[in-house]
Amino acid sequence: MIHYDYTWDLNPNSIVLDEELPIDKLGWVEGDCFKLVRINGRAIFRKLDPVEQFTRGHAVNTGV
């Protein structure tokens, strides 16, 4: 799914998503963690599985 006409605030410490981006429809919830991977030269943020998130010591769904 490609989303157009959304504003993204990108800086070295964060990416602030547009308020109108329907993250609920994507299944994202507060506290989800994402990791940056490169596939065929493209940078992609992949959502961490909760098990991987836990085993790596990241707080699960706490917003931390």
C-alpha positions as CSV (number, residue, x, y, z in Angstrom):
1,M,0.0,0.0,0.0
2,I,1.5,3.4,-1.0
3,H,0.4,6.5,0.8
4,Y,0.6,9.9,-0.9
5,D,0.0,13.4,0.4
6,Y,1.2,12.8,3.9
7,T,3.7,15.0,5.7
8,W,6.7,13.4,7.5
9,D,9.0,15.2,9.8
10,L,12.4,13.5,9.4
11,N,15.4,14.2,11.7
12,P,18.3,12.2,13.0
13,N,16.5,11.2,16.1
14,S,12.9,10.5,15.0
15,I,10.3,10.3,12.2
16,V,7.1,12.1,13.1
17,L,4.2,10.7,11.1
18,D,1.4,12.8,9.7
19,E,-1.6,13.0,12.0
20,E,-3.9,11.8,9.2
21,L,-1.9,8.6,8.5
22,P,-4.2,5.7,9.5
23,I,-1.8,3.7,11.7
24,D,-4.7,1.9,13.3
25,K,-5.5,0.3,9.9
26,L,-1.9,-0.8,9.7
27,G,-2.2,-2.6,13.0
28,W,0.4,-0.4,14.7
29,V,0.0,0.3,18.4
30,E,1.9,2.5,20.8
31,G,5.0,0.7,22.0
32,D,5.7,-1.1,18.7
33,C,9.4,-1.2,17.8
34,F,10.8,-1.1,14.3
35,K,14.2,-2.0,13.0
36,L,16.0,-0.5,9.9
37,V,17.1,-3.1,7.4
38,R,18.4,-2.9,3.8
39,I,17.0,-5.1,1.1
40,N,18.3,-4.8,-2.4
41,G,19.7,-1.4,-1.5
42,R,16.4,0.0,-0.2
43,A,16.1,1.1,3.5
44,I,13.0,-0.4,5.1
45,F,11.6,-0.1,8.6
46,R,10.4,-3.6,9.7
47,K,8.1,-4.0,12.7
48,L,9.8,-6.2,15.3
49,D,7.9,-9.3,16.3
50,P,6.9,-9.0,20.0
51,V,9.0,-12.1,20.8
52,E,12.1,-10.6,19.2
53,Q,11.3,-7.3,21.0
54,F,11.2,-9.1,24.3
55,T,14.3,-11.2,23.8
56,R,16.3,-8.1,22.8
57,G,15.2,-6.5,26.1
58,H,12.9,-3.8,24.5
59,A,9.9,-2.8,26.5
60,V,6.8,-4.3,24.9
61,N,3.8,-2.0,24.2
62,T,4.7,0.5,26.9
63,G,5.5,3.5,24.7
64,V,9.1,3.5,26.1
